Amino acid sequence: MMLRLLVVCLCFVAAARSITAPAQCAHVTDAEFTCDYSEMDAGEHPIDFTAFDPKPQQLHVTVNGIVPYIGDTQMFSSTFSGIDTATFDSNDPASLTLDCGWNEDIFLNSGAFAYMSHVQHFSIRNCGLYNIPSEAFKELGNLDYFKIENGKIDEVNVNAWVNLNVERLTSDSHAIPRNLGKFEISYTRLSTTTLPTGLLYNMKNLTEAVLRGLNLETLTSDIFKYNTKIKYIDVSDNLFTSFPEDIFELLDSLAEVHVANVPWGCTCENTWFVPYGIEKNISFHGDLRCSSGDGVFKYYYDNCVSKETCSGIAMGSQCVTVLAIIVLLIALASAVVSTIALVLIAILKKTHDAADQKKRAAIGRWNQVINSTLAWKRPKV
């Protein structure tokens, strides 16, 4: 009885445990919280880690304007550095999402994400980014997934992604079911029609790269130069009309390239990747149609594969040369001559046998005549 009462009491204590969050933050479910950073007053930021209970494994932050606030050096309190990832749910990644709502604009400063190195999945959604400064994400350290989607980027510092590494994480303290090693910028308007220089240079262990819907008119040949472990590339929904010929050079692990809704300018030079994909065992996915409407693969095989001209006689799909015809005629003639010879031999043998038979018959009759004559002249005794 006492044991039962103790269990009931413990259940009530657990149920009565309070869920707390900093000002302008709210609990969603389990270890997921939302915070409206854009509404925080001066005393409410940086976002205070100690005010969360349970500790935030997934954090969705609404932002607008200058990030972090003027006077702050980071968005999150230094106590986030002590977060115990061993307590996280292993079914979910530790994630941080910045969301601007209805396409608000932000001015991002370096150091904004200090003390957030435990994050595994990071994303920026629906934001107009005035800038991405030098080493903007270095405090995140190693990520399993980096994503910017549904917004715009006006200016990018050449060192924006320096000291950020994206790879398949194998953390012992918080291992998630499926590691990605994925970098993605999708459906985001860039101020130029080319990618920022050196975008992926530092991510040498990257596995997947998605650069979809960026209105890119050209791809440089060195964009994946240092991503030698990459397996999957998606550059769909862009405006370029061809691949540089050495864009996939040294990518020995590459298995899939997705290029849907790309207006290919089909020439034999631009469709070089068709035989290259076969040779390197790379699958190209998408509608893959020339701007003229023809399929890229059909165009290549109809126009770019050398076809041998028949110097002899075409017989169906085979070309029979003059020499082969001569050899065939000689063989046929030999067969005919051999057949005639066999027939003649048979006829001659038959004739010879008949003559020999007649000769033997004549000799037999002559012997009978001689025997009869001798019998008549012999004196009677």
C-alpha positions in Angstrom: 0.0 0.0 0.0 2.8 2.4 0.9 4.6 1.6 -2.3 1.5 2.3 -4.3 1.1 5.7 -2.6 4.7 6.5 -3.2 4.3 5.8 -7.0 1.2 8.0 -7.1 3.0 10.8 -5.4 5.9 10.6 -7.7 3.6 10.7 -10.7 1.9 13.8 -9.3 5.3 15.5 -8.8 6.3 14.7 -12.4 3.0 16.0 -13.7 3.3 19.1 -11.7 6.8 20.0 -13.1 6.5 23.4 -14.6 7.5 24.2 -18.2 9.3 27.5 -18.4 10.6 29.7 -21.2 12.2 33.2 -21.5 10.1 36.2 -22.3 8.7 36.1 -25.8 9.3 32.4 -26.0 6.7 29.6 -25.8 6.8 25.8 -25.4 5.5 23.8 -28.4 6.0 20.2 -27.5 8.6 18.0 -25.8 11.9 20.0 -26.1 10.6 22.3 -28.9 10.3 26.1 -28.3 9.5 29.2 -30.4 10.8 32.6 -29.6 10.0 36.0 -31.2 13.3 37.7 -31.1 11.9 40.7 -33.0 9.6 41.5 -30.1 12.1 41.3 -27.3 12.8 44.3 -25.1 16.3 45.4 -24.1 16.3 43.3 -21.0 15.0 40.2 -22.7 17.9 39.5 -25.0 20.2 37.6 -25.6 17.9 34.6 -25.3 18.5 33.2 -21.8 19.2 29.4 -21.8 18.6 29.1 -18.0 15.0 30.1 -18.4 14.2 27.1 -20.5 12.8 24.0 -18.9 13.0 21.5 -20.5 16.1 22.5 -22.3 15.5 23.4 -26.0 16.5 20.8 -28.5 14.5 22.5 -31.3 14.4 26.3 -31.3 12.4 28.3 -33.9 13.2 32.0 -33.7 11.3 34.8 -35.4 13.7 37.6 -36.5 13.5 41.0 -38.1 15.9 43.9 -38.5 19.4 43.8 -37.1 20.6 40.4 -35.8 21.8 40.4 -33.1 20.5 43.6 -31.6 22.7 46.7 -31.4 24.7 46.4 -28.2 24.6 42.6 -28.2 27.4 40.5 -29.6 25.2 37.3 -29.9 21.6 36.2 -30.0 21.9 33.6 -27.3 23.3 33.7 -23.8 26.7 32.1 -23.0 25.0 29.5 -20.8 23.9 27.7 -24.0 27.5 26.4 -24.2 26.7 24.1 -21.3 23.7 22.4 -22.8 23.8 18.6 -22.2 23.2 16.9 -25.6 23.1 13.5 -24.0 19.6 14.3 -22.7 18.3 15.0 -26.2 15.8 12.7 -28.0 17.9 10.6 -30.4 15.0 10.6 -32.9 15.4 14.3 -33.7 18.4 16.6 -34.5 19.2 19.6 -32.4 17.9 22.4 -34.6 17.9 26.1 -34.9 15.6 27.9 -37.3 15.5 31.6 -38.1 12.2 32.6 -39.7 11.4 36.1 -40.9 7.7 35.3 -41.3 6.2 37.2 -44.3 9.6 37.9 -46.0 10.9 40.5 -43.6 14.5 41.7 -44.0 17.4 41.1 -41.6 20.9 42.5 -41.4 23.1 39.7 -40.1 26.3 40.4 -38.0 29.2 38.1 -37.3 29.0 36.3 -34.0 25.2 36.1 -34.0 25.3 32.3 -33.3 27.9 32.2 -30.6 27.5 29.4 -28.0 25.3 27.3 -30.4 27.8 24.7 -31.5 25.5 21.9 -30.3 23.1 22.6 -33.3 23.1 20.0 -35.9 20.4 21.3 -38.3 20.4 25.1 -39.1 18.1 27.0 -41.4 17.0 30.5 -42.4 13.6 30.8 -43.9 11.6 33.5 -45.6 14.2 36.2 -45.0 15.6 38.9 -47.1 19.2 38.9 -46.1 20.8 42.3 -46.7 24.2 40.6 -46.2 26.0 37.5 -45.1 29.2 38.8 -43.4 32.6 37.2 -43.0 32.6 34.0 -40.9 28.8 34.5 -40.3 28.3 30.9 -39.2 31.7 29.9 -37.7 30.3 29.5 -34.2 28.0 26.7 -35.4 31.1 24.7 -36.2 30.0 21.4 -37.6 26.5 20.9 -39.0 24.7 18.0 -40.5 22.4 20.2 -42.5 22.6 23.9 -43.5 19.6 25.5 -45.3 18.5 28.9 -46.6 15.2 28.9 -48.4 12.4 31.1 -49.7 14.1 34.5 -49.5 16.8 36.7 -51.0 20.5 37.5 -50.5 21.8 40.9 -51.5 25.4 40.7 -50.6 27.8 37.9 -49.6 31.2 38.3 -48.2 33.8 36.1 -49.9 34.6 34.5 -46.5 31.0 34.1 -45.4 31.2 30.3 -45.0 34.7 30.1 -43.7 35.1 27.9 -40.6 31.6 26.3 -41.2 31.8 22.6 -41.9 28.8 20.6 -43.2 29.2 16.8 -43.1 27.5 13.7 -41.8 27.8 14.0 -38.1 28.7 10.9 -35.9 28.3 12.4 -32.5 28.5 9.9 -29.6 26.4 12.1 -27.3 23.5 12.7 -29.7 23.5 10.5 -32.7 20.4 11.0 -35.0 18.8 8.2 -37.1 19.9 9.5 -40.5 22.8 11.8 -41.1 22.7 14.0 -44.2 25.9 16.1 -44.6 23.7 18.4 -46.7 24.1 22.1 -47.8 21.1 23.7 -49.4 20.1 27.1 -50.7 16.7 26.9 -52.5 14.3 29.3 -54.1 16.3 32.3 -52.9 16.9 35.3 -55.1 20.5 36.3 -55.4 21.7 39.7 -56.4 23.8 38.1 -59.2 23.1 35.2 -61.5 26.2 33.3 -60.4 27.0 31.7 -57.1 29.2 33.4 -54.5 32.9 32.7 -55.0 34.2 29.8 -52.9 30.7 28.9 -51.6 31.5 25.3 -50.9 35.3 25.4 -50.8 35.6 24.7 -47.0 33.1 21.8 -46.9 35.5 19.0 -48.0 33.3 16.2 -46.4 30.0 17.5 -47.9 27.7 14.6 -49.1 24.8 16.5 -50.7 24.5 19.9 -52.3 21.2 21.5 -53.3 21.3 24.8 -55.3 17.7 24.8 -56.5 15.7 27.7 -57.8 18.3 30.4 -57.7 18.0 31.7 -61.2 21.6 30.9 -61.9 22.6 31.6 -65.5 26.0 30.1 -65.2 27.8 27.5 -63.1 31.6 27.8 -62.6 33.7 24.7 -63.2 35.2 25.0 -59.7 32.1 25.1 -57.6 32.4 21.5 -56.4 36.2 21.4 -56.8 36.9 20.5 -53.2 33.8 18.4 -52.4 35.4 15.1 -53.4 33.1 13.1 -51.2 29.9 14.5 -52.6 27.3 11.9 -53.7 24.2 14.0 -54.6 23.8 17.3 -56.5 20.6 19.1 -57.3 20.8 22.3 -59.5 17.2 22.2 -60.8 15.0 25.2 -61.6 17.8 27.4 -62.8 18.6 29.3 -66.1 22.0 28.0 -67.1 22.0 26.1 -70.5 25.0 23.9 -70.1 27.5 22.4 -67.7 31.2 23.3 -67.8 33.1 20.2 -69.0 35.1 19.7 -65.9 32.5 20.5 -63.3 32.4 16.9 -62.0 36.1 16.3 -62.3 37.5 14.3 -59.3 34.1 13.7 -57.8 34.6 9.9 -57.7 31.7 9.4 -55.2 29.1 11.3 -57.2 26.1 9.1 -58.0 23.1 11.4 -58.7 22.6 14.8 -60.4 19.2 16.4 -60.5 18.6 19.0 -63.3 14.8 19.4 -63.7 13.4 22.4 -65.5 16.7 23.6 -67.0 16.6 25.0 -70.6 19.4 23.0 -72.2 21.1 24.6 -75.2 21.6 21.3 -77.0 24.8 21.0 -79.0 27.1 18.1 -79.2 29.5 20.1 -77.0 26.9 20.9 -74.4 25.7 17.3 -74.1 29.1 15.9 -73.2 27.7 14.7 -69.8 25.6 12.0 -71.5 28.4 9.6 -72.3 30.3 10.9 -69.2 27.5 9.8 -66.9 27.5 6.3 -68.5 31.3 6.1 -68.2 31.3 7.2 -64.5 28.1 5.6 -63.5 26.3 8.9 -62.6 22.5 9.1 -63.0 21.1 12.3 -64.3 17.5 13.0 -63.2 14.9 15.5 -64.4 13.0 16.3 -67.6 16.3 16.9 -69.4 14.9 18.6 -72.5 16.5 20.9 -74.9 15.1 24.4 -75.2 13.8 23.3 -78.6 11.8 20.5 -77.0 13.8 17.5 -77.9 15.1 15.2 -75.1 18.8 15.7 -74.3 19.6 12.0 -74.6 17.7 11.6 -77.9 19.5 14.7 -79.3 22.9 13.3 -78.3 22.4 9.9 -79.8 20.7 11.3 -83.0 23.3 14.0 -83.7 26.5 13.4 -81.8 27.3 9.7 -82.1 29.3 8.9 -85.2 27.6 6.4 -87.4 29.6 4.2 -89.8 28.6 4.5 -93.5 28.0 1.2 -95.4 30.5 0.7 -98.2 28.9 -2.5 -99.3 25.3 -3.6 -99.2 23.0 -2.8 -96.3 21.0 -5.9 -95.2 18.7 -4.8 -92.4 20.8 -3.5 -89.5 23.9 -5.2 -91.0 26.4 -3.8 -93.5 27.9 -6.4 -95.8 31.2 -5.3 -97.4 32.3 -6.1 -101.0 35.0 -8.4 -99.7 32.4 -10.3 -97.7 30.2 -10.6 -100.7 33.1 -11.9 -102.9 34.0 -14.5 -100.2 30.3 -15.5 -100.0 30.0 -15.9 -103.8 33.2 -18.0 -103.8 31.8 -20.2 -101.1 28.5 -20.6 -102.9 30.4 -21.4 -106.2 32.5 -23.9 -104.3 29.4 -25.5 -102.9 27.8 -25.7 -106.3 30.9 -27.2 -107.9 31.2 -29.7 -105.1 27.5 -30.7 -105.5 27.9 -31.1 -109.2 31.1 -33.2 -108.7 29.3 -35.5 -106.3 26.4 -35.9 -108.7 28.7 -36.8 -111.6 30.7 -39.2 -109.4 27.4 -40.9 -108.4 26.3 -41.1 -112.1 29.6 -42.4 -113.3 29.7 -45.0 -110.5 26.2 -46.1 -111.4 27.1 -46.3 -115.1 30.2 -48.3 -114.3 28.4 -50.7 -112.1 25.7 -51.3 -114.9 28.4 -51.9 -117.5 30.3 -54.3 -115.2 27.1 -56.2 -114.6 26.4 -56.5 -118.4 30.0 -57.7 -118.9 29.6 -60.4 -116.3 26.3 -61.5 -117.8 27.9 -61.7 -121.3 30.8 -63.7 -120.0 28.4 -66.1 -118.3 26.4 -66.6 -121.5 29.7 -67.3 -123.5 30.8 -69.8 -121.0 27.5 -71.6 -121.4 28.0 -71.8 -125.2 31.5 -73.1 -124.8 30.4 -75.7 -122.3 27.5 -76.8 -124.6 29.9 -77.2 -127.6 32.4 -79.2 -125.7 29.7 -81.5 -124.5 28.5 -82.2 -128.0 32.0 -83.1 -129.4 32.9 -85.3 -126.5 32.8 -89.1 -127.8 30.2 -91.3 -126.2 31.6 -94.2 -124.2 
